[in-house]
């Protein structure tokens, strides 16, 4: 499987943070003498790991956009305390049930 430029760079950043290199025409020019250059197989394995983590965490991204803003949630918590209601807990419970962990 041939990786794109972006996939190569993401895999390199994940595998070798802070390493010196450049990627041109899908070829890695390794300039870091303090670290070994990862193989193509290592880059592909890291790319697969990154993609799996992204897929596995979809529920987190869905929840993040479904929740009210932090300011609104704090206001809900305040008024729940003041009025003895559970509006905030109910809202968070709905977001979590609508977007369950796998």
Order of alpha helices (4+ residues) and beta strands (2+ residues): alpha-beta-beta-alpha-alpha-alpha-alpha
